Amino acid sequence: MADQSFPALMIREEVAGADRAQVVTLTSADLMEGDVEIEVAWSSLNYKDALAVTGGGRILRHSPLVGGIDAAGRVMHSVAPEFSVGTEVIVTGCGLGEFHHGGFAGRIRVPADWVVAMPEGLDARKAMLLGTAGFTAAMAISRLELNLQEPSAGPILVTGASGGVGCLVINMLAARGFEVIALSGKPALSDWLKSLGASEVLDRAAVTWGRRPLEKARWAGAVDLVGGDLLSSVVRSIRPWGNVVSIGLAGGAELHTTVMPFILRGVSLLGLTSARCPMPWRRELWGRLASDLMPRDLASVHTGTVGLDELVDVSARMLAGRTHGRILVSPWSVVRGQSQETVDKP
């Protein structure tokens, strides 16, 4: 196997400022240990990636490290019999971009038990339009289903609706017959959110939240991407036997609540972590993402494509709330100046 060079975005945890993340050239000899070497066709930019690239959060557990928690492409070399050369595969989470070189590179080498064969109905580009965001959205819907959430019970609130996970949750829930209410701090995106399936879009700044242990029961369930005080308010406002799936913490990691919603209304607070999802469930969910959980219009959530050299800028814009939807990363190309659609205008 030729030791081909490839580009990668290398992040140094101990470095601040412009030199923290830089595009470098690596070879296969620079990759970490693993059973399967993959040529990465596409990756994607997630909130966690933006934190790692900018230093906005402690994501890296090893430094220096190639960023990117998502990757999809073709197997170039494998010592695992279940993955032959040429097989299309997906790797998301599992430590990628945290303690193992990640998907912001032309190649990765990973353990075989991190790898999912590409389900029929998906390709590398579609898989990364979904990526960790789509996989997380699928986990959220699966948790709701397992806890008997039915469309007939009433509307589902989705907070942080314009982000990568939020927009996909809206699309998937609407396709399954749920009435979806989107809560967003970006009222300018209301028409886009409605085009994805939201029946109503609430301006986060205009919603009044009470402070009583139980507030008016407004929604049958919720998928919360924000956390903090907003999650506390949502839990107090769920109808009896409703479910709240908690995913994000952009609004804070602390949760201030009482047991009242849980013991008087039977509300369930459901957590999940996509990075440590057991492999049998991971394979099942990727299969569902290629079939019954495939968004109705996957292209509508795609808001831009960037090269490795643009990731620092776009990551900062993401953390500042100036992006929306799903952003693809093309690790082999430099597309400087071609990604204006990935950010909202100031």
VOBA-1610 file (N, C-alpha, C; in pm, whole numbers, padded with zeros to 5 digits, always signed):
BEGIN
Met+00085-00119+00000Met+00000+00000+00000Met+00088+00124+00000Ala+00067+00212-00097Ala+00147+00334-00107Ala+00120+00424+00013Asp+00228+00484+00061Asp+00216+00572+00177Asp+00181+00712+00128Gln+00059+00728+00076Gln+00014+00852+00015Gln-00002+00961+00120Ser+00039+01083+00084Ser+00019+01195+00175Ser-00123+01249+00161Phe-00168+01316+00266Phe-00304+01370+00265Phe-00311+01489+00361Pro-00407+01579+00339Pro-00421+01695+00429Pro-00497+01657+00555Ala-00473+01733+00662Ala-00543+01711+00789Ala-00543+01841+00868Leu-00644+01860+00950Leu-00650+01975+01040Leu-00603+01930+01177Met-00480+01969+01211Met-00419+01929+01337Met-00446+02035+01444Ile-00494+01990+01560Ile-00527+02080+01670Ile-00431+02055+01785Arg-00383+02163+01844Arg-00294+02153+01961Arg-00363+02216+02080Glu-00399+02134+02176Glu-00478+02178+02291Glu-00406+02285+02371Glu-00276+02278+02376Glu-00199+02371+02460Glu-00176+02506+02393Val-00219+02522+02267Val-00196+02645+02192Val-00327+02723+02181Ala-00319+02853+02200Ala-00436+02940+02185Ala-00419+03027+02062Gly-00531+03080+02015Gly-00526+03173+01905Gly-00520+03108+01769Ala-00468+03183+01671Ala-00472+03143+01531Ala-00392+03016+01501Asp-00291+02988+01584Asp-00205+02871+01558Asp-00258+02743+01620Arg-00373+02748+01687Arg-00425+02630+01756Arg-00456+02517+01657Ala-00523+02549+01546Ala-00562+02449+01447Ala-00503+02487+01312Gln-00425+02399+01254Gln-00357+02428+01128Gln-00368+02309+01033Val-00379+02340+00904Val-00379+02236+00801Val-00236+02188+00780Val-00216+02058+00793Val-00084+01998+00777Val-00093+01885+00676Thr+00021+01833+00636Thr+00027+01717+00547Thr+00079+01597+00626Leu+00003+01489+00621Leu+00040+01366+00691Leu+00052+01251+00591Thr+00104+01140+00639Thr+00103+01015+00563Thr+00043+00906+00651Ser+00023+00789+00596Ser-00035+00678+00671Ser+00049+00644+00794Ala+00179+00670+00786Ala+00267+00641+00900Ala+00233+00727+01021Asp+00164+00840+00999Asp+00127+00930+01108Asp-00004+00892+01175Leu-00077+00799+01118Leu-00207+00762+01173Leu-00192+00678+01299Met-00298+00676+01378Met-00297+00598+01501Met-00329+00452+01470Glu-00313+00367+01570Glu-00335+00224+01550Glu-00481+00195+01523Gly-00504+00089+01447Gly-00640+00047+01417Gly-00640-00065+01316Asp-00757-00122+01294Asp-00770-00237+01204Asp-00808-00198+01063Val-00869-00078+01049Val-00926-00039+00921Val-00878+00101+00884Glu-00815+00113+00766Glu-00774+00245+00716Glu-00873+00288+00609Ile-00919+00411+00622Ile-01029+00460+00539Ile-00987+00589+00470Glu-01012+00597+00340Glu-00999+00724+00270Glu-01128+00802+00292Val-01117+00918+00354Val-01235+00996+00394Val-01283+01079+00275Ala-01405+01054+00234Ala-01466+01133+00126Ala-01531+01259+00180Trp-01600+01244+00294Trp-01672+01356+00354Trp-01666+01347+00506Ser-01666+01464+00570Ser-01688+01475+00713Ser-01796+01581+00733Ser-01816+01624+00857Ser-01913+01730+00882Ser-01870+01808+01005Leu-01924+01929+01017Leu-01890+02014+01130Leu-02002+02011+01232Asn-01971+01966+01351Asn-02066+01960+01461Asn-02026+02061+01569Tyr-02117+02090+01659Tyr-02090+02185+01767Tyr-01968+02140+01849Lys-01960+02011+01874Lys-01845+01959+01949Lys-01715+01984+01875Asp-01717+01970+01742Asp-01598+01999+01662Asp-01560+02145+01673Ala-01659+02233+01669Ala-01632+02377+01678Ala-01566+02411+01811Leu-01611+02346+01918Leu-01547+02367+02049Leu-01402+02322+02046Ala-01376+02208+01984Ala-01239+02157+01978Ala-01149+02247+01895Val-01198+02290+01780Val-01118+02371+01689Val-01082+02505+01750Thr-01176+02567+01817Thr-01155+02702+01872Thr-01100+02703+02013Gly-01109+02591+02085Gly-01072+02589+02225Gly-01184+02637+02315Gly-01305+02643+02259Gly-01420+02688+02337Gly-01466+02589+02442Gly-01417+02467+02436Gly-01450+02365+02534Gly-01341+02260+02535Arg-01329+02190+02645Arg-01224+02086+02657Arg-01276+01957+02594Ile-01246+01939+02467Ile-01291+01821+02392Ile-01176+01723+02374Leu-01058+01774+02337Leu-00945+01687+02310Leu-00892+01622+02437Arg-00867+01492+02430Arg-00806+01418+02539Arg-00663+01376+02504His-00619+01422+02389His-00484+01391+02342His-00442+01508+02252Ser-00316+01547+02259Ser-00269+01660+02180Ser-00125+01636+02137Pro-00093+01669+02010Pro-00183+01721+01906Pro-00274+01612+01853Leu-00385+01654+01791Leu-00485+01560+01743Leu-00557+01617+01621Val-00584+01531+01525Val-00667+01570+01411Val-00812+01574+01457Gly-00881+01684+01430Gly-01019+01700+01474Gly-01118+01626+01386Gly-01246+01632+01426Gly-01354+01577+01344Gly-01411+01449+01400Ile-01535+01456+01452Ile-01596+01338+01513Ile-01673+01252+01412Asp-01676+01296+01285Asp-01748+01222+01181Asp-01657+01193+01063Ala-01680+01079+00997Ala-01608+01047+00875Ala-01687+00942+00797Ala-01681+00954+00665Ala-01739+00850+00578Ala-01654+00840+00453Gly-01633+00717+00406Gly-01552+00697+00287Gly-01538+00551+00254Arg-01425+00514+00189Arg-01401+00376+00146Arg-01279+00316+00216Val-01288+00188+00245Val-01178+00116+00308Val-01062+00104+00210Met-00943+00146+00255Met-00821+00135+00175Met-00736+00015+00215His-00744-00020+00343His-00667-00133+00395His-00739-00184+00519Ser-00742-00316+00537Ser-00812-00372+00651Ser-00753-00507+00691Val-00738-00526+00821Val-00702-00657+00873Val-00824-00721+00940Ala-00939-00653+00929Ala-01065-00706+00983Ala-01142-00772+00870Pro-01174-00900+00881Pro-01237-00971+00769Pro-01373-00916+00730Glu-01442-00847+00821Glu-01575-00796+00787Glu-01572-00670+00702Phe-01452-00611+00683Phe-01442-00488+00604Phe-01335-00507+00496Ser-01377-00538+00376Ser-01284-00557+00267Ser-01252-00425+00199Val-01142-00421+00126Val-01100-00301+00054Val-01211-00258-00042Gly-01242-00129-00042Gly-01346-00075-00129Gly-01482-00061-00063Thr-01499-00122+00054Thr-01627-00113+00124Thr-01653+00030+00170Glu-01772+00080+00145Glu-01810+00212+00195Glu-01849+00200+00343Val-01799+00291+00425Val-01819+00280+00569Val-01842+00418+00632Ile-01891+00413+00757Ile-01917+00532+00837Ile-01849+00514+00973Val-01791+00622+01024Val-01741+00623+01162Val-01788+00754+01225Thr-01860+00744+01336Thr-01901+00864+01409Thr-01880+00839+01559Gly-01835+00944+01628Gly-01814+00930+01773Gly-01705+00830+01804Cys-01727+00752+01909Cys-01635+00645+01952Cys-01498+00695+01993Gly-01479+00825+02011Gly-01349+00881+02045Gly-01282+00951+01930Leu-01341+00942+01810Leu-01288+01011+01694Leu-01289+01162+01721Gly-01175+01226+01697Gly-01165+01370+01719Gly-01160+01409+01865Glu-01153+01311+01955Glu-01140+01339+02099Glu-01008+01284+02154Phe-00984+01152+02135Phe-00855+01094+02174Phe-00793+01014+02060His-00858+01018+01943His-00808+00946+01826His-00820+01040+01706His-00720+01039+01617His-00724+01125+01499His-00857+01110+01426Gly-00918+01226+01393Gly-01054+01226+01343Gly-01070+01251+01195Gly-01194+01287+01159Gly-01237+01291+01019Gly-01198+01415+00942Phe-01133+01514+01006Phe-01086+01630+00931Phe-00952+01598+00868Ala-00951+01493+00788Ala-00828+01445+00724Ala-00865+01360+00604Gly-00769+01344+00514Gly-00793+01261+00397Gly-00801+01114+00429Arg-00741+01073+00542Arg-00746+00932+00582Arg-00756+00921+00734Ile-00818+00812+00779Ile-00818+00776+00920Ile-00789+00627+00931Arg-00738+00585+01046Arg-00722+00443+01077Arg-00783+00421+01215Val-00879+00328+01223Val-00956+00312+01347Val-00978+00164+01378Pro-01013+00133+01503Pro-01051-00005+01537Pro-01174-00050+01458Ala-01180-00177+01426Ala-01291-00229+01346Ala-01425-00213+01416Asp-01426-00216+01550Asp-01553-00209+01620Asp-01605-00065+01631Trp-01540+00029+01565Trp-01594+00164+01551Trp-01665+00184+01417Val-01650+00089+01328Val-01688+00108+01187Val-01824+00047+01159Val-01907+00121+01085Val-02038+00072+01041Val-02037+00065+00888Ala-02073-00049+00833Ala-02085-00060+00687Ala-02198+00031+00639Met-02176+00096+00526Met-02275+00189+00472Met-02404+00115+00439Pro-02515+00155+00500Pro-02642+00088+00469Pro-02688+00120+00326Glu-02759+00027+00268Glu-02816+00051+00136Glu-02912+00169+00143Gly-02896+00261+00049Gly-02979+00382+00050Gly-02901+00505+00091Leu-02780+00486+00146Leu-02693+00597+00181Leu-02564+00590+00101Asp-02499+00705+00086Asp-02363+00711+00037Asp-02286+00802+00132Ala-02158+00824+00105Ala-02075+00898+00200Ala-02127+01040+00221Arg-02170+01106+00114Arg-02217+01244+00127Arg-02346+01251+00208Lys-02441+01167+00177Lys-02567+01165+00252Lys-02541+01128+00398Ala-02451+01032+00418Ala-02422+00989+00555Ala-02366+01104+00638Met-02287+01192+00575Met-02229+01303+00650Met-02324+01424+00656Leu-02421+01434+00566Leu-02527+01532+00586Leu-02604+01496+00714Leu-02613+01368+00741Leu-02670+01322+00868Leu-02564+01330+00977Gly-02458+01252+00966Gly-02348+01255+01061Gly-02393+01233+01205Thr-02312+01280+01298Thr-02346+01268+01439Thr-02478+01337+01470Ala-02506+01449+01401Ala-02632+01520+01424Ala-02752+01432+01388Gly-02748+01371+01270Gly-02859+01284+01230Gly-02868+01160+01316Phe-02751+01105+01352Phe-02751+00987+01437Phe-02810+01021+01574Thr-02775+01138+01627Thr-02831+01182+01755Thr-02980+01204+01745Ala-03024+01264+01635Ala-03168+01284+01614Ala-03241+01151+01610Ala-03181+01052+01544Ala-03242+00918+01537Ala-03248+00855+01677Met-03144+00873+01757Met-03145+00822+01894Met-03258+00888+01974Ala-03275+01018+01956Ala-03379+01090+02030Ala-03517+01036+01995Ile-03542+01016+01867Ile-03673+00965+01825Ile-03692+00822+01874Ser-03587+00742+01870Ser-03595+00606+01921Ser-03629+00604+02070Arg-03566+00695+02147Arg-03596+00702+02290Arg-03742+00741+02314Leu-03793+00835+02235Leu-03934+00875+02246Leu-04025+00756+02215Glu-03993+00685+02108Glu-04075+00569+02070Glu-04075+00462+02179Leu-03955+00433+02231Leu-03945+00330+02333Leu-04022+00368+02459Asn-04038+00499+02481Asn-04112+00545+02598Asn-04255+00584+02563Leu-04304+00529+02450Leu-04445+00532+02413Leu-04499+00672+02381Gln-04413+00759+02326Gln-04460+00890+02280Gln-04535+00871+02149Glu-04659+00918+02144Glu-04743+00901+02025Glu-04782+01038+01970Pro-04794+01049+01837Pro-04838+01176+01777Pro-04972+01224+01832Ser-05060+01132+01865Ser-05193+01169+01912Ser-05190+01241+02047Ala-05079+01230+02122Ala-05070+01293+02254Ala-05059+01444+02245Gly-05012+01496+02131Gly-05000+01640+02115Gly-04864+01682+02065Pro-04839+01814+02063Pro-04719+01869+01999Pro-04591+01839+02075Ile-04482+01830+01998Ile-04348+01812+02052Ile-04272+01943+02033Leu-04212+01993+02141Leu-04129+02113+02134Leu-03985+02073+02104Val-03923+02144+02009Val-03781+02123+01978Val-03709+02254+02004Thr-03620+02256+02102Thr-03543+02376+02132Thr-03410+02372+02056Gly-03348+02489+02039Gly-03226+02493+01958Gly-03254+02443+01819Ala-03369+02485+01764Ala-03425+02420+01645Ala-03344+02441+01518Ser-03266+02549+01509Ser-03197+02577+01383Ser-03063+02508+01371Gly-03017+02443+01478Gly-02889+02373+01473Gly-02897+02243+01396Gly-02783+02175+01382Gly-02777+02054+01303Gly-02868+01944+01353Val-02869+01920+01484Val-02957+01817+01540Val-03101+01864+01535Gly-03125+01988+01575Gly-03262+02039+01582Gly-03336+02033+01451Cys-03271+02078+01343Cys-03341+02079+01214Cys-03372+01938+01166Leu-03284+01842+01196Leu-03309+01704+01157Leu-03418+01640+01243Val-03421+01671+01372Val-03528+01621+01458Val-03663+01670+01408Ile-03672+01797+01373Ile-03798+01852+01320Ile-03841+01776+01197Asn-03749+01760+01104Asn-03780+01693+00978Asn-03826+01550+01001Met-03756+01477+01088Met-03789+01337+01113Met-03921+01323+01189Leu-03943+01405+01291Leu-04067+01396+01368Leu-04188+01429+01281Ala-04176+01534+01201Ala-04287+01572+01114Ala-04321+01460+01017Ala-04217+01394+00966Ala-04241+01283+00873Ala-04312+01167+00940Arg-04302+01157+01072Arg-04365+01048+01146Arg-04502+01089+01202Gly-04550+01205+01160Gly-04686+01245+01195Gly-04699+01330+01320Phe-04587+01371+01379Phe-04593+01455+01498Phe-04614+01601+01461Glu-04690+01671+01543Glu-04694+01817+01533Glu-04571+01869+01605Val-04493+01952+01537Val-04365+01998+01591Val-04368+02149+01610Ile-04333+02193+01729Ile-04319+02334+01760Ile-04171+02364+01775Ala-04118+02454+01695Ala-03977+02488+01700Ala-03955+02611+01787Leu-03856+02604+01875Leu-03816+02719+01957Leu-03677+02760+01912Ser-03663+02885+01869Ser-03536+02928+01812Ser-03508+03072+01851Gly-03379+03104+01865Gly-03337+03241+01887Gly-03310+03314+01759Lys-03348+03253+01646Lys-03323+03312+01514Lys-03455+03323+01438Pro-03537+03424+01472Pro-03668+03435+01407Pro-03661+03452+01256Ala-03549+03498+01205Ala-03533+03513+01060Ala-03537+03379+00987Leu-03516+03271+01061Leu-03516+03137+01000Leu-03652+03067+01011Ser-03756+03140+01050Ser-03887+03078+01071Ser-03938+03007+00947Asp-03929+03071+00831Asp-03980+03009+00708Asp-03904+02881+00677Trp-03773+02882+00698Trp-03692+02762+00672Trp-03733+02650+00767Leu-03752+02681+00895Leu-03792+02579+00992Leu-03930+02522+00958Lys-04020+02607+00911Lys-04152+02558+00871Lys-04142+02470+00747Ser-04048+02503+00658Ser-04031+02419+00539Ser-03981+02280+00575Leu-03914+02268+00691Leu-03865+02139+00738Leu-03973+02056+00804Gly-04082+02123+00845Gly-04192+02048+00906Gly-04248+02108+01033Ala-04189+02218+01083Ala-04243+02281+01204Ala-04377+02346+01173Ser-04477+02319+01256Ser-04608+02382+01236Ser-04611+02523+01293Glu-04523+02552+01387Glu-04515+02683+01449Glu-04372+02706+01495Val-04326+02830+01486Val-04193+02867+01532Val-04206+02975+01638Leu-04154+02947+01757Leu-04159+03041+01868Leu-04024+03112+01880Asp-04029+03244+01898Asp-03908+03322+01922Asp-03868+03302+02068Arg-03749+03249+02089Arg-03704+03218+02225Arg-03711+03340+02316Ala-03680+03458+02262Ala-03678+03579+02344Ala-03818+03625+02382Ala-03919+03579+02309Ala-04055+03626+02334Ala-04135+03532+02424Val-04084+03415+02454Val-04156+03319+02536Val-04136+03353+02685Thr-04246+03358+02757Thr-04240+03384+02902Thr-04248+03252+02977Trp-04149+03230+03062Trp-04144+03107+03141Trp-04169+03142+03288Gly-04256+03066+03353Gly-04280+03085+03496Gly-04172+03017+03579Arg-04181+03033+03709Arg-04082+02975+03799Arg-04144+02877+03898Arg-04273+02846+03882Arg-04337+02752+03974Arg-04289+02609+03946Pro-04298+02521+04044Pro-04255+02383+04021Pro-04328+02315+03906Leu-04456+02353+03886Leu-04533+02305+03771Leu-04596+02425+03704Glu-04573+02438+03573Glu-04636+02543+03495Glu-04745+02482+03407Lys-04815+02565+03333Lys-04918+02517+03243Lys-04861+02409+03151Ala-04930+02296+03141Ala-04884+02185+03057Ala-04912+02217+02910Arg-04809+02255+02838Arg-04826+02307+02702Arg-04792+02205+02594Trp-04694+02120+02619Trp-04646+02030+02515Trp-04649+01886+02563Ala-04672+01795+02468Ala-04679+01653+02502Ala-04540+01594+02523Gly-04440+01660+02472Gly-04303+01612+02486Gly-04208+01716+02431Ala-04079+01689+02441Ala-03980+01785+02393Ala-03849+01716+02364Val-03775+01773+02269Val-03636+01738+02246Val-03557+01866+02270Asp-03474+01866+02375Asp-03403+01987+02416Asp-03258+01980+02375Leu-03215+02080+02299Leu-03076+02089+02253Leu-02997+02195+02328Val-03056+02258+02429Val-02997+02376+02491Val-02948+02349+02633Gly-03032+02284+02716Gly-02994+02258+02854Gly-03014+02378+02944Gly-02957+02373+03062Gly-02960+02484+03155Gly-03100+02525+03196Asp-03120+02656+03213Asp-03248+02708+03260Asp-03362+02678+03163Leu-03331+02675+03034Leu-03437+02645+02937Leu-03490+02504+02957Leu-03403+02408+02977Leu-03447+02271+03001Leu-03531+02264+03128Ser-03490+02336+03232Ser-03569+02339+03356Ser-03710+02389+03329Ser-03722+02494+03250Ser-03852+02551+03218Ser-03936+02455+03135Val-03873+02388+03040Val-03945+02293+02955Val-04003+02179+03037Val-03923+02123+03127Val-03968+02010+03209Val-04093+02047+03289Arg-04099+02170+03337Arg-04215+02214+03416Arg-04341+02235+03332Ser-04326+02229+03198Ser-04436+02265+03109Ser-04482+02149+03021Ile-04447+02026+03059Ile-04482+01908+02980Ile-04610+01844+03034Arg-04692+01796+02941Arg-04818+01733+02978Arg-04793+01599+03049Pro-04894+01550+03122Pro-04879+01421+03191Pro-04833+01309+03097Trp-04739+01231+03146Trp-04680+01116+03079Trp-04600+01153+02954Gly-04562+01281+02944Gly-04477+01323+02833Gly-04331+01293+02859Asn-04252+01303+02754Asn-04109+01272+02760Asn-04028+01392+02714Val-03916+01415+02780Val-03821+01518+02739Val-03687+01450+02714Val-03637+01460+02591Val-03504+01407+02559Val-03404+01521+02573Ser-03304+01502+02658Ser-03202+01604+02683Ser-03075+01568+02607Ile-03030+01662+02522Ile-02913+01636+02439Ile-02802+01738+02459Gly-02835+01868+02454Gly-02731+01970+02450Gly-02710+02043+02581Leu-02603+02124+02584Leu-02574+02204+02703Leu-02524+02343+02668Ala-02558+02391+02549Ala-02513+02526+02509Ala-02563+02632+02606Gly-02679+02606+02671Gly-02735+02702+02766Gly-02690+02678+02909Gly-02604+02579+02930Gly-02555+02551+03064Gly-02568+02405+03101Ala-02481+02360+03190Ala-02479+02218+03229Ala-02562+02190+03354Glu-02596+02294+03430Glu-02671+02272+03553Glu-02820+02266+03525Leu-02890+02182+03603Leu-03034+02167+03588Leu-03100+02192+03724His-03183+02293+03731His-03253+02329+03854His-03400+02294+03838Thr-03445+02194+03912Thr-03583+02150+03901Thr-03626+02089+04034Thr-03749+02042+04036Thr-03801+01968+04151Thr-03850+01833+04102Val-03891+01749+04194Val-03943+01618+04153Val-04089+01628+04107Met-04152+01746+04120Met-04294+01759+04091Met-04334+01713+03950Pro-04263+01754+03844Pro-04304+01707+03712Pro-04299+01555+03698Phe-04208+01493+03772Phe-04185+01349+03758Phe-04285+01267+03840Ile-04320+01315+03960Ile-04408+01234+04045Ile-04555+01276+04039Leu-04583+01397+03989Leu-04723+01440+03978Leu-04777+01432+03836Arg-04688+01443+03736Arg-04732+01433+03597Arg-04674+01312+03525Gly-04585+01241+03588Gly-04527+01124+03523Gly-04435+01157+03407Val-04378+01277+03408Val-04287+01318+03302Val-04157+01239+03311Ser-04103+01201+03197Ser-03975+01129+03192Ser-03869+01217+03129Leu-03753+01227+03193Leu-03638+01298+03138Leu-03540+01194+03087Leu-03519+01193+02956Leu-03441+01088+02890Leu-03309+01146+02839Gly-03200+01087+02880Gly-03069+01130+02833Gly-03015+01035+02728Leu-02919+01083+02651Leu-02851+00996+02555Leu-02713+01053+02525Thr-02625+00966+02480Thr-02493+01008+02434Thr-02459+00930+02308Ser-02447+00999+02198Ser-02422+00932+02070Ser-02282+00875+02063Ala-02186+00938+02132Ala-02047+00895+02121Ala-02026+00755+02177Arg-02103+00716+02276Arg-02084+00587+02343Arg-02201+00492+02321Cys-02271+00511+02212Cys-02383+00423+02178Cys-02331+00282+02152Pro-02391+00179+02214Pro-02348+00041+02187Pro-02360+00008+02039Met-02263-00068+01987Met-02257-00095+01843Met-02382-00162+01786Pro-02446-00259+01855Pro-02567-00316+01796Pro-02676-00211+01770Trp-02695-00121+01866Trp-02795-00014+01847Trp-02746+00084+01742Arg-02615+00111+01736Arg-02558+00201+01637Arg-02588+00150+01495Arg-02564+00021+01472Arg-02591-00035+01340Arg-02740-00028+01306Glu-02823-00059+01406Glu-02968-00054+01384Glu-03014+00087+01346Leu-02963+00187+01417Leu-03007+00324+01390Leu-02957+00373+01254Trp-02836+00337+01215Trp-02790+00376+01082Trp-02875+00308+00974Gly-02916+00185+01000Gly-03008+00120+00907Gly-03140+00194+00897Arg-03190+00243+01009Arg-03315+00319+01008Arg-03298+00456+00942Leu-03180+00516+00958Leu-03155+00644+00891Leu-03155+00629+00739Ala-03126+00509+00692Ala-03131+00483+00548Ala-03271+00441+00502Ser-03364+00426+00597Ser-03497+00378+00560Ser-03606+00464+00624Asp-03666+00417+00733Asp-03785+00486+00785Asp-03753+00617+00856Leu-03629+00637+00900Leu-03594+00764+00965Leu-03519+00859+00871Met-03508+00825+00745Met-03448+00917+00649Met-03530+01044+00643Pro-03469+01163+00662Pro-03544+01287+00653Pro-03616+01300+00519Arg-03731+01365+00520Arg-03810+01378+00399Arg-03735+01451+00289Asp-03656+01551+00325Asp-03582+01630+00227Asp-03446+01661+00287Leu-03356+01565+00275Leu-03225+01580+00339Leu-03149+01699+00283Ala-03166+01728+00156Ala-03094+01840+00095Ala-03130+01973+00160Ser-03249+01983+00216Ser-03294+02111+00271Ser-03220+02151+00398Val-03153+02055+00464Val-03079+02089+00586Val-02934+02126+00554His-02892+02105+00429His-02754+02135+00390His-02741+02285+00364Thr-02657+02352+00443Thr-02642+02496+00429Thr-02502+02538+00388Gly-02416+02445+00357Gly-02285+02482+00306Gly-02184+02371+00310Thr-02075+02389+00233Thr-01963+02295+00230Thr-01835+02374+00247Val-01746+02326+00332Val-01621+02396+00359Val-01503+02302+00344Gly-01386+02361+00318Gly-01261+02288+00318Gly-01193+02299+00453Leu-01086+02225+00471Leu-01017+02226+00600Leu-00968+02364+00637Asp-00927+02443+00537Asp-00871+02575+00565Asp-00975+02675+00613Glu-01102+02641+00603Glu-01209+02731+00647Glu-01267+02694+00783Leu-01223+02584+00839Leu-01289+02532+00958Leu-01271+02621+01081Val-01159+02687+01094Val-01139+02774+01210Val-01241+02887+01207Asp-01256+02952+01093Asp-01350+03064+01081Asp-01493+03018+01101Val-01532+02911+01035Val-01671+02867+01043Val-01702+02811+01182Ser-01605+02749+01248Ser-01626+02702+01385Ser-01656+02818+01478Ala-01581+02927+01464Ala-01607+03045+01547Ala-01746+03101+01519Arg-01786+03101+01394Arg-01920+03150+01359Arg-02029+03059+01417Met-02003+02929+01419Met-02099+02837+01476Met-02119+02865+01625Leu-02010+02882+01698Leu-02022+02908+01841Leu-02086+03043+01869Ala-02076+03136+01774Ala-02138+03267+01790Ala-02284+03268+01745Gly-02337+03150+01704Gly-02475+03141+01662Gly-02500+03194+01523Arg-02396+03197+01439Arg-02409+03254+01305Arg-02407+03149+01195Thr-02436+03025+01230Thr-02458+02921+01131Thr-02589+02852+01161His-02636+02773+01067His-02755+02692+01090His-02748+02570+00999Gly-02830+02472+01029Gly-02834+02353+00944Gly-02707+02269+00953Arg-02683+02193+00846Arg-02572+02099+00842Arg-02464+02148+00746Ile-02340+02145+00792Ile-02225+02191+00714Ile-02135+02073+00684Leu-02120+02043+00555Leu-02031+01936+00511Leu-01887+01983+00510Val-01794+01890+00534Val-01652+01919+00526Val-01590+01829+00420Ser-01522+01893+00324Ser-01454+01820+00218Ser-01304+01818+00250Pro-01252+01707+00303Pro-01114+01707+00353Pro-01008+01711+00244Trp-01043+01680+00119Trp-00944+01675+00013Trp-00940+01802-00071Ser-01035+01894-00050Ser-01041+02011-00136Ser-01027+02139-00056Val-00978+02241-00121Val-00971+02375-00064Val-01075+02458-00137Val-01176+02502-00063Val-01286+02574-00126Val-01297+02715-00068Arg-01182+02777-00046Arg-01177+02909+00014Arg-01267+03005-00064Gly-01353+03076+00011Gly-01439+03174-00051Gly-01565+03118-00111Gln-01587+02985-00099Gln-01704+02924-00162Gln-01809+02880-00062Ser-01798+02923+00064Ser-01889+02871+00166Ser-01972+02980+00232Gln-01999+03089+00157Gln-02074+03198+00216Gln-02211+03154+00267Glu-02267+03050+00205Glu-02400+03005+00246Glu-02401+02936+00381Thr-02285+02908+00438Thr-02283+02836+00565Thr-02308+02927+00685Val-02304+03056+00667Val-02319+03146+00780Val-02431+03245+00757Asp-02497+03281+00864Asp-02598+03385+00854Asp-02528+03520+00844Lys-02584+03609+00769Lys-02523+03741+00753Lys-02528+03818+00884Pro-02421+03891+00918Pro-02418+03967+01043Pro-02531+04071+01046
//
